[in-house]
Amino acid sequence: MITTKVLGCMRSGINDMELTRVHIHHEVDTSIRKLGLKHINLYQIHVLDLLTTIDETLWALDGSSI
């Protein structure tokens, strides 16, 4: 089983922080590339994000949207 996580702020760009769909998808792609894999089994958020709606975060974490 391969697991990894996303933090609220990974870099300083507008799409590199918080738990927005764009940020999560970018970090999934980055993790897969860095690990040299085709997929990961479990992707989890590491911190609570008070600025992004939970609906957007869950939409991004839905396996059918990645």
Summary of the structure (lengths in Angstrom):
residues: 66
radius of gyration: 11.2
end to end distance: 18.0
largest distance: 32.0
contacts: 160
relative contact order: 0.26
helix: 39%
strand: 15%
